[in-house]
Amino acid sequence: METILDTAEQTFIEVAEVWVPEGDRLTLANGAYGPHEAFAEASRQESFAKGEGLPGRAWSEERPVVLKEFDGSYFKRTEAAKAVGLTAAVAVPVFAGSKLKAVLVVLCADDAVRTGAIEVWAEKDGVLALNDGYYGAATHFEWVSQHTQFPRGQGLPGGVWSAQTPILMRDLGSGYRFIRSESAGKAGLTTGLGLPIPVPGGDSFVLTLLSAKGTPIARRFEIWDARAAKAGAPGTAKLIDGICEREGPLWDAENAGNEKTAKAWSGPIGRVLGTGVPTTQTGAGANGYQMMVALPIHRGGELAHIVAWYC
């Protein structure tokens, strides 16, 4: 019998979906919609040309796009979203060189208690500045973020920018490495995942997912290294970092050389290894969590990393 783990009543992300190019349009490959079947059905009927709707905008602008309000915007499924309480969305394009592999879209519901952050940082004049973000009820943390910049190597965004690899950061409210720790602590933010978003043309973008305990983005985060020099063989990935509310740390430096591995086409991480395309899973495919999202990062002509989160 399939077991669904005990999860929070509310999560920061309600829906995740993957759109892939077919000819000159984006079509729905898969999605995790939870109880929002009416919105899922509306999505199955849609497709997007380049520049059309939120997925098409991320494709044409070749960057992550945050949409905080649907009314009066270019979002095509506004009525269906409003009917189930979805109010904001973020689209993340996945490029391998100049080729678009997919667009990941996550959708959120806004209320007085949902706290978290999905941020897009962009290089400007030699530092990273906030390009846009969605924060739910964390309005003071949003203000602090709008007035913060990161040199290369500083803080979570700057660290990702410098290393060009995903970074998982714990204890945001007390960690000295997290520059906005005081305001993060007040907002209840506990865990941060930062990842580079490679795009054609060389512009620098960093996506950060900041999770709060009460309304988490995820209860489990994983970072997989798929680079052949690190994983040991093509089509293989090693778990190099992770944290889980139930299991604690998922990687230990003392276990270096004996990391958990994934093989192409075996399981959800293996599917991403095989296709180079994001995936969403529910139920058994999500290890019993309500939702799992796995997002690949391509660099230098190869699949370099996979980040996964479960809620």
N, C-alpha and C positions, 0 to 999 in steps of 0.2 A: 504494500500500500504506500502511495506517495505521502511523504510527510512534509508539511509546511512548517518551517520554524516559527517560533513565537517572535513576531516582529512588531515594531511600533505601529500604533493605529494610523499615524500619518507620517508620510515620508515627504522629503522636499521635492523629489522628482516623482511625478505620477505616471508618466508615459515615456517610453523610449522607442524610436523607430529608425529603420535603416532604409534609405532610398538609394537606388543604384541606377547608373545610366544604361538605358536601352535605346540605342540610336540617338536621337536628339532630345530625349526626355528622361526624366527621373521617374522610376516606378518603385512601388513599395516592395522591398525584399522580405522584411520581417519586422515585427514590432511586439512590444510588451505593453499591453493596454490596461491590465488589471481589470477593474469592474466596468471600464468605459467602453463597452462593446459597441454602442452607437457611434462613438467617435472612431473606433476601429473600422467599422463598416464604411463610414464616410471617407476614411483614408484609403481604403481598398479601391474606392471608385475614382481616386485622384491620380494624376500624374502632373509633372512640372517641366516646362521648358526652361532653358537656361535664362535666368533672370526672373522667373515667375514664381510667386509664392516664396515662402521662407527657404525651403531647400534649394530652389532655383537661384535665389539671391546669394546664398553662400557659394554656389557653384560659379556664378558670374563674377562675383567680387573677390573670389579666391581668398576668403578669410572667414573666421567664425563670426556669426551674426547673432546678436541678442535682440529679441523683440519683447518688450515689457508689456505692451498692450496690443490687443488685436483689433479693437474698434477703430475704424478709419484707416487701417494699415493695409499692406499688400498680402496679409495672411488670408489664404483662400478658404479655410475651414472655420471661419469665425463663429458662425451660428452653431455648428456641431460642437466646437470647443466650449462655448459659453453654456451650452445645454448640460454639460457634465462638469462645469466648474473650472475648466482649464483657462488660465489667464495670461501665461507668458511662455516663451519658448526660446531655446538656443539651438542654432544649427552649426555643426562642426564638419567642414569638408575634410575628406581623407584623400590626399593626393599621393601618388607614387611618381615623383618627378613632376612632369607636366600633365600626367594622366589622372583624371578624377576616378577614384575607385568607388566612392560612396559619399553620402552625406548622412551623418548621424543627427537626429533631432530629438531633443529632450523637452518635455513640456511640464510645467509646474502649475499648481493652484495657489492662489494668493489668499491669505487670511491673516488674522491678527497674531497667530502663534507660530506659523511655519517660518523657521529661521535657518538660513544657510547662505551659501554664496556660490554662484557660477560666474567666474570672472574671465574676461579676455584682456590680456595685457599686450601692448604693442610697443615696439621700439620707436622712440622719437627723440632726436637730438642726443643720441648716445645713452639714453636711459629707457627703462620700461615705464610707461604710464598706462593708467587704466583706459582702455578703449571703450569698454562697456561692461556691464555686469547686471546680474539679477540677484537680489538679496532677500526677498521676502520681507519679513518683519524686522530685519537687522538694519534699520535705517541709519543709526549712528555709525555702525561699522561701514556702511556704504559711503557715508560722508568722509570718514577717515581714509577710505581707499581712494576716493576721488582726489584726495590731497596728498597722496603718497606716491613717490617714484622710487624705482629700484635700479641702482647701478648693476652692472654685470657681476654676478656672484653673491649678491646680497638678498637675504630673505628667500622665501619660496619661489616667487617668480624669477628673481635674479639668479638663483641657483640653477633653476631649470634652463634658463637662457644660456648660462655659462657652460653647463655640462652637456646640453642638448640631449638630455635623457630625462625620463620621468623621475620624480622625487616624491616620496611619501613622508609627511611630517606629522609627528604626534604632539599631543599636549600643546595645542596652539595658544591656549590662554596663559601658559606659564613658560613655554619654551623661549629661551633667549634668542634662538635663531629666527623666530617668527617676529618680524619687525612690528607688526600690529597686534602684539600679544595682549596688551591691556584691553583694547576694544574688542578683540576676539573673545577674551574671557568674559566680558560683560554680556556679549551676545550669545554665549554658550557654545561657541565653536570649539571643537576638540581635535579634529583630524583634517589634514589637508593633503590633497593629491594635486601635483603640478605636472603638466606635460607639454612638451613643445608641439606646435602644430605647423609642420612644414607646408609651405605653399609655393607655387611657381613664382619666380621673380626674386626670391630671396628675402622678402620681408620677414621680420621676426615676430611671431605670435606665441604667447604662452597662455594656456588654459589652466585655471585653477578651480578645483572643486573643494569647497570647505564645508565640512559636515558638522552638524550639531547633534548632541545626544538625543534631544527630545524629538526632533523631526529630521532624522538622518538622511543624507544623500545615500549613504550605504552603511551596512553593518559589517561589511568585509571588503577590503581593498587588496588587490594583487598587482604586482609588477613583474612581467615576464621579459627576459632578455632573449631575443631571437637571432641576434647576430651570430653568424657561424663561428667567428673567432671566440665568442664567449659560450655559446651553447654547445659547441663541439661538433656539430654536424648540421647540414642543411635540413630544413623541415623540422627542427627541434627548438624548443624554448625551455629555459630554466627559470624557475621562480626565484627572483633575487630580492624581493621584499614583499611584505604584506602584513596586514593586521586584521584581526577578527574579534568581534565582541565576545564570542564564545570561546575561541581557541587561543586568543592572545596573539603574540607575534607568530608569523608564519614562516619566518626565516631567522636563522641564528648564524652569526659569523663563525661559530665553532663548527658548523656543519658545512662550511664551504667545501665544494667538491662533491657533495652528496645532495645537492638541491633536488627538489621535486622537478620532474621534467614533463613536458607535453610533446606529443608527436603529431605531425600534420594529419588532419582528417579524423583524429581521435578525440572526441568530446568537443565542447564549445571552443576551448582555446585552440585545439587542433584544427577546428574548422577555420578559424581566423588565420592560423598558420598556413593552411592550404589555399585559401582564397585571397588573403590580403584584404579582406572586407570585414567591417564590423559585424557583430551579431548581437541579437537580444535573445534571452531565454526566459522561460517561466517554468515553475513546477520542478519536475525531476531534472530538467536540463539546467536549472539554476541551483542545483544542489539543495533543493528544498526551500530556497528563498523565494520570495514572491517575484523577484525580477533579477536578472543578471545582464550586464552590458559588458561587452569586450570590444575594445577600440584599438586598432593597430596604428603604429607610427612607422612610416616609411622614411628612410634616409639613405642617400647615396646609392639609390638603385636597389636597395634590399629592405625587407621587413626587419626593422631594428628592435622594436619593443611592442608589447601588448599590455595595455592596462585594463583591468577588469574590476567592476564593483558590483556588489550584491546587496539587495535590500528587501 
